[in-house]
Amino acid sequence: MKIKPIITAISIAIAGASVSALAAPADNTRTVPVRTADSQSGLAQKVSLNVQENRSSSADRMTQLIDSKKKSEAPANSRSTAADSMSAAELTLKDERSDDISEGQAVAAPSDVSSIDSSDPLSFELPDSEKRQDFSDDPTIKSIEDKDGKRYTTLNLSNYAKQVNEATWSPNMKVNSAMTIKIQALLDWNHASPGPIDGGWGMNSKKALINFQTMKGLTPTGKMDQKTWDALIKNIPANKPVLVTYTITEDDINTNFAPTPATSEAKSKMKGLYYQDIKEMFGERFHMDVRYLDKLNINKSYKAGETLTVLNTRGPLNQRINRVVANKAEKTLYAYNGDKLVATYPTTIGSDATPSPQGTFKIINKVKMPWYKATVGDGADKKVYMLPPGPNNPVGVVWMGLSKPSYGLHGSPKPEGISRQASAGCVRLTNWDVLEVYANIENGATVVLK
């Protein structure tokens, strides 16, 4: 699908067709492919973290501590294929089958209704009563970005969580999953994003470690050593816990949830492309793979007042970003303040069928909670549908358009697929990573695609 940032050619509305807001039942499970903690290899090598992507099936300490249920008691864990076990071609095919969009445009509310181009054959106007509504303060954004008012403690943590919090790297140690989670969290805290944190040392985690070493002027080996460990913990309070407890609030429960329809026509009839369930929302809020969230919270019903074990996520970047480099071969977005590398993010950049252009461009617009104008079919069969904002919108919760028409940086409804699937030529990030870029990048910033 092709994306065209016509920011001044559309009006936004939250009203429209209706959909029931519903909370996830206790046994609700995601149907998208996510990485299971069962399928992640332990970091069995000593001295370094130079771990290959061979996905050992052997049980590690994490499984012994938190996976006490029999397989027959947890059939949901085997319902989806792990993203890491799928090839890029398989993930691309799954993306292509997941919607019917042949072309699309990310759009937002104009500052002036008169700016709508009625000559555009794909123009779309809403009734006056539904115009000029702003999604920038949508609860979805607050859910991902804002920790204020949320209750985090270290009370009643499991033995496994305590092991994660107390883990310290040393030479010649046998690195287990507790150490893996701590390193993933430290990378997240240092803004070398590993993507969804899952307890497995996969592609994105190894890239994040290499990127962190590059940020700190260390030799980018992808192996853990004393200098790298010291740099990881240098600016982190010694008592900062990796895993914390979070008490579910009534606001969490009352969030709008709804299954995401398969077709653009059905999506266009939704009020919003909401989180499908509360677990998906918490996964994005806490930068976690949903299956790992489940592993940490076996037997939880996700009701108000209940306490969950979750990841203690990073603080704000607070660094001006005036240049980013999106490297397709490395599947990474590098963010710079001048010549200083300040953050890195795993990303999906184009595909063989729809490659990204190479060159230097500019950010020309930034939109939170964009609508998406989806074109389905060709010729006489062409139909246009307006897909409402939400975390499961095709461009996620943020669109940042480039001076190259139809290309941009944006979020994703499938965080577990970042770096593992393909995009339609754009630069795709997790919703929480793209929000961090959005908060710090300026209009006119340089974007290098290579």
C-alpha positions in Angstrom: 0.0 0.0 0.0 1.2 3.5 -0.9 1.0 6.3 1.6 0.5 9.9 0.7 0.7 12.6 3.4 -2.0 15.0 2.4 -2.2 16.6 5.8 -4.4 19.6 4.6 -6.9 17.6 2.6 -9.1 15.9 5.1 -11.2 16.5 8.2 -11.1 14.2 11.2 -14.0 12.9 13.2 -14.3 10.7 16.2 -18.0 10.3 15.5 -19.2 8.2 12.6 -20.2 4.6 12.5 -20.4 2.9 15.8 -18.7 0.0 17.4 -19.2 -1.4 20.9 -16.5 -0.7 23.5 -15.7 -3.9 25.2 -13.2 -5.1 27.8 -11.1 -8.2 27.1 -12.5 -11.3 28.7 -10.1 -13.2 31.0 -9.3 -15.8 28.4 -8.9 -13.4 25.5 -5.8 -14.1 23.3 -4.1 -12.3 20.5 -4.2 -13.9 17.0 -1.3 -12.0 15.6 2.1 -13.8 15.6 4.1 -13.1 18.8 7.2 -14.6 20.2 6.6 -17.1 22.9 9.0 -17.2 25.8 9.0 -21.0 25.4 10.6 -20.7 22.0 13.4 -18.3 23.1 16.9 -19.7 23.5 18.7 -19.2 26.8 21.9 -17.3 26.6 24.0 -20.4 27.1 27.4 -19.0 26.1 29.9 -17.8 28.6 31.9 -14.6 28.6 30.0 -12.9 25.8 26.5 -12.4 24.4 27.6 -13.5 20.9 24.5 -15.6 20.6 23.3 -17.0 17.3 19.7 -17.0 16.2 19.2 -20.7 16.5 16.3 -20.6 18.9 17.1 -23.5 21.3 14.1 -25.3 22.7 15.8 -26.2 26.0 14.1 -24.9 29.2 15.9 -22.2 31.1 15.6 -20.8 34.6 12.8 -18.5 33.6 10.7 -21.4 32.5 11.4 -23.2 35.7 10.4 -20.2 37.8 7.3 -18.8 36.0 6.0 -21.5 33.7 4.7 -24.0 36.3 1.5 -24.8 34.3 1.4 -27.8 32.1 1.1 -27.3 28.4 -2.3 -28.8 28.4 -3.4 -26.1 30.8 -2.2 -23.3 28.5 -3.2 -24.0 25.0 -3.3 -20.3 24.1 0.5 -20.3 24.1 0.6 -22.5 21.0 -2.1 -20.9 18.9 0.2 -18.4 17.1 3.4 -18.9 15.2 6.3 -17.1 16.8 7.4 -14.2 14.6 11.1 -15.2 14.9 10.3 -18.6 13.4 8.8 -17.0 10.3 10.9 -16.0 7.3 10.8 -12.4 6.0 8.9 -13.8 3.0 6.3 -15.4 5.2 5.9 -12.3 7.3 5.6 -10.2 4.1 2.9 -12.6 2.8 1.1 -12.4 6.1 1.1 -8.6 5.9 -0.2 -8.7 2.4 -3.0 -11.0 3.4 -3.9 -9.0 6.5 -5.6 -6.2 4.5 -7.0 -5.5 1.1 -5.3 -2.1 0.6 -3.7 -1.4 -2.7 -2.9 2.2 -2.0 -3.3 4.6 0.9 -2.9 8.1 2.3 -2.2 9.1 5.9 -4.3 12.2 6.7 -5.1 14.6 9.5 -7.4 17.4 10.3 -6.8 20.7 8.4 -6.3 23.9 10.4 -8.8 25.5 8.0 -11.8 23.6 6.6 -11.7 25.7 3.5 -8.3 24.1 2.6 -10.1 20.9 1.6 -9.5 20.2 -2.1 -12.9 19.4 -3.5 -11.3 18.7 -6.9 -9.4 15.8 -5.5 -11.3 12.7 -6.8 -10.4 10.9 -3.6 -11.5 13.8 -1.3 -13.5 13.0 1.7 -15.6 15.4 3.7 -17.5 14.8 6.9 -20.5 16.7 8.3 -19.7 20.1 9.9 -20.5 18.7 13.3 -17.8 16.1 13.0 -15.0 18.4 11.7 -11.9 19.8 13.5 -11.9 17.1 16.2 -8.4 16.5 17.5 -7.0 13.1 18.4 -3.7 14.4 19.8 -5.0 13.8 23.4 -6.5 10.4 22.6 -6.2 8.0 25.6 -4.1 5.7 23.4 -1.2 8.2 23.3 -1.5 8.8 27.1 -1.5 5.1 27.7 1.9 4.7 25.9 3.6 7.9 27.0 2.3 8.9 30.5 3.3 7.2 33.7 1.8 9.9 35.9 -0.8 8.6 38.3 0.0 4.9 37.7 1.0 2.9 40.7 4.3 1.1 40.5 5.9 -0.8 43.4 8.3 -3.7 44.0 5.9 -5.4 46.5 5.0 -9.1 46.1 7.4 -9.7 43.2 8.1 -13.3 42.3 11.4 -15.0 42.8 12.1 -14.7 39.1 11.4 -10.9 39.1 13.7 -10.5 42.0 16.4 -12.4 40.2 16.0 -10.1 37.2 16.2 -6.9 39.4 19.3 -8.2 41.2 21.1 -9.6 38.2 24.7 -8.2 37.6 26.9 -9.1 34.7 30.4 -10.5 35.4 33.0 -12.1 33.2 32.7 -15.9 32.8 29.1 -16.0 34.0 26.5 -18.2 32.5 24.0 -15.7 31.2 20.4 -16.8 31.9 17.0 -15.3 30.9 17.0 -13.1 34.0 20.2 -11.5 32.8 18.8 -11.3 29.3 15.8 -9.3 30.4 17.9 -6.9 32.5 20.2 -6.2 29.5 17.1 -5.7 27.2 15.7 -3.2 29.8 19.0 -1.4 30.2 19.2 -1.0 26.4 15.6 0.3 26.4 16.5 2.8 29.2 19.5 4.0 27.3 17.4 4.6 24.1 19.0 1.8 22.1 15.6 0.2 21.6 15.4 -3.6 21.4 11.8 -3.5 20.3 9.3 -5.6 22.3 11.1 -7.1 25.3 10.6 -10.8 25.5 13.4 -12.5 27.3 14.9 -13.9 24.1 18.2 -12.7 22.6 17.1 -12.3 19.0 17.9 -10.0 16.1 16.6 -6.8 17.5 18.3 -7.3 20.9 21.7 -8.0 19.3 21.3 -5.0 17.0 20.4 -2.8 20.1 23.6 -3.9 21.9 25.7 -3.1 18.8 24.0 0.2 18.5 24.5 1.1 22.1 28.2 0.3 21.8 28.4 2.6 18.8 26.5 5.4 20.7 29.1 5.2 23.5 32.2 5.0 21.3 32.9 1.4 22.1 33.9 -1.3 19.6 30.5 -2.5 18.2 31.1 -6.2 18.7 27.6 -7.2 19.8 29.3 -9.0 22.7 29.0 -8.1 26.4 32.2 -7.0 28.2 33.0 -5.0 31.3 33.2 -1.7 29.4 29.8 -2.2 27.8 28.2 -3.3 31.1 29.7 -0.2 32.9 28.4 2.0 30.2 24.9 0.5 30.4 24.6 1.1 34.1 26.5 4.4 34.3 23.6 6.7 34.4 21.1 4.3 35.9 20.3 4.4 39.6 21.7 1.3 41.3 18.4 0.5 42.9 16.2 1.0 39.8 14.1 -2.2 39.3 13.6 -3.8 35.9 10.4 -5.5 36.8 7.8 -3.8 38.9 4.2 -4.4 40.0 1.4 -2.4 38.5 -2.1 -2.2 39.8 -4.8 -2.2 37.1 -7.1 0.8 37.3 -10.7 1.4 36.4 -9.5 3.6 33.6 -7.5 0.7 32.1 -10.6 -1.5 32.2 -12.8 1.2 30.7 -10.6 1.8 27.7 -12.2 1.1 24.4 -11.3 -2.3 23.0 -12.5 -4.0 19.9 -11.3 -6.7 17.5 -9.7 -5.3 14.3 -11.7 -6.3 11.2 -10.0 -7.9 8.3 -11.2 -5.7 5.5 -10.9 -1.9 4.9 -14.7 -1.6 4.4 -15.3 -3.1 7.9 -12.5 -1.1 9.4 -14.0 2.1 8.0 -17.2 1.5 10.0 -15.3 1.5 13.3 -15.2 4.5 15.6 -11.6 3.7 16.1 -9.0 1.0 15.4 -8.6 0.4 19.1 -6.4 -2.1 21.0 -8.0 -5.5 20.6 -7.7 -6.3 24.3 -6.2 -5.0 27.5 -3.1 -7.3 27.1 -2.3 -5.7 23.8 -2.6 -2.2 25.4 -0.3 -3.2 28.3 2.2 -4.8 25.9 2.6 -1.4 24.1 2.6 0.6 27.3 5.3 -1.5 28.9 7.3 -2.2 25.7 6.7 -6.0 26.1 5.9 -8.9 23.9 2.4 -9.9 24.9 3.4 -13.5 25.4 6.1 -12.5 27.8 3.5 -10.3 29.7 1.4 -13.5 29.9 4.3 -15.5 31.2 4.9 -13.1 34.0 1.3 -13.0 34.9 0.0 -16.6 34.8 -3.5 -17.0 36.3 -4.2 -13.2 36.2 -7.7 -12.2 35.1 -6.7 -8.5 34.2 -9.4 -6.9 36.4 -9.4 -3.6 38.2 -7.4 -3.7 41.4 -5.3 -6.7 40.3 -1.5 -6.4 40.4 0.6 -7.3 37.4 4.3 -7.8 37.0 5.5 -5.5 34.1 8.6 -3.9 32.7 9.8 -0.6 34.2 10.2 1.4 31.0 12.6 4.1 30.0 12.2 7.8 30.7 11.9 10.5 28.1 14.8 11.0 25.6 15.0 14.8 26.1 17.3 15.1 23.1 16.7 17.3 20.1 16.7 15.2 16.9 17.5 17.1 13.8 18.7 14.2 11.6 17.8 10.5 11.2 19.3 7.8 9.1 17.2 4.8 8.1 19.4 2.0 7.0 17.5 -0.8 5.2 20.4 -3.3 5.3 20.8 -2.9 9.1 17.0 -2.5 9.7 17.7 0.4 12.1 16.8 4.0 12.4 19.6 6.1 13.8 18.6 9.4 15.5 21.2 12.3 15.8 21.5 15.6 17.5 24.0 17.2 15.2 26.7 14.7 14.9 25.9 12.9 18.2 24.0 9.6 17.9 21.4 9.9 20.7 19.0 7.0 20.0 18.5 3.9 17.8 15.4 1.9 16.9 14.7 -1.3 15.1 12.7 -0.6 12.0 11.2 -2.0 8.8 12.2 -0.2 5.7 10.5 -1.1 2.4 10.6 -4.5 0.7 11.8 -6.0 -2.5 8.4 -5.3 -4.1 8.1 -1.7 -2.8 11.6 -0.5 -2.0 12.2 2.7 -0.2 13.8 5.5 -2.2 17.4 6.4 -1.5 18.4 9.9 -0.8 18.1 12.8 1.6 14.7 14.3 2.5 13.0 16.5 5.1 10.2 16.0 7.6 7.4 18.2 6.4 4.6 17.3 8.8 4.0 15.4 12.0 0.6 14.0 12.9 -0.6 12.0 16.0 -3.5 9.6 15.6 -3.8 10.0 11.8 -6.7 8.8 9.7 -5.9 6.5 6.8 -7.5 6.8 3.4 -7.3 3.3 2.0 -7.8 2.6 -1.7 -8.9 -0.9 -2.5 -8.8 -2.4 -6.0 -8.0 -0.8 -9.3 -9.8 0.9 -12.2 -13.6 0.6 -12.2 -13.4 -1.6 -9.1 -11.5 1.1 -7.1 -13.1 1.9 -3.7 -11.9 4.4 -1.1 -12.4 3.9 2.6 -11.5 6.2 5.5 -9.9 4.1 8.3 -10.2 5.8 11.7 -7.2 6.5 14.0 -6.0 4.0 16.6 -3.0 1.8 17.5 -4.2 -0.7 14.9 -4.4 1.8 12.1 -2.1 0.8 9.2 0.3 3.6 10.2 -0.1 3.2 13.9 -0.4 6.2 16.2 2.0 8.6 14.4 2.7 9.8 10.8 5.7 12.0 9.9 5.6 12.8 6.3 8.7 13.3 4.1 9.4 15.8 1.3 9.4 12.7 -0.9 5.7 12.3 -1.7 3.9 9.2 -0.3 6.7 8.3 2.1 7.1 8.8 5.8 8.1 7.6 9.2 5.2 6.0 11.1 4.0 3.5 13.7 2.9 -0.1 13.3 -0.1 -2.2 14.4 2.3 -5.2 14.7 5.2 -4.4 17.0 6.4 -8.0 17.1 7.0 -7.9 13.3 9.3 -4.9 13.3 12.5 -5.8 11.4 11.0 -9.1 10.4 8.4 -8.1 7.9 8.2 -5.7 5.0 6.7 -2.2 4.5 5.3 -0.4 1.5 8.5 1.7 1.2 8.0 3.7 4.4 10.0 3.5 7.7 7.9 1.6 10.2 8.6 1.6 14.0 6.8 0.3 17.1 4.2 2.8 18.3 6.2 3.6 21.5 9.4 4.2 19.5 7.8 6.4 16.9 6.2 8.5 19.7 9.7 9.0 21.2 10.9 10.2 17.8 7.8 12.4 17.3 8.4 14.1 20.7 12.0 15.1 19.9 12.2 15.6 16.1 11.5 18.9 14.5 9.8 19.8 11.2 12.5 20.3 8.6 14.7 17.6 10.2 16.9 15.7 7.7 15.9 12.1 6.9 18.5 10.0 5.0 17.2 6.8 3.5 19.8 4.2 2.4 
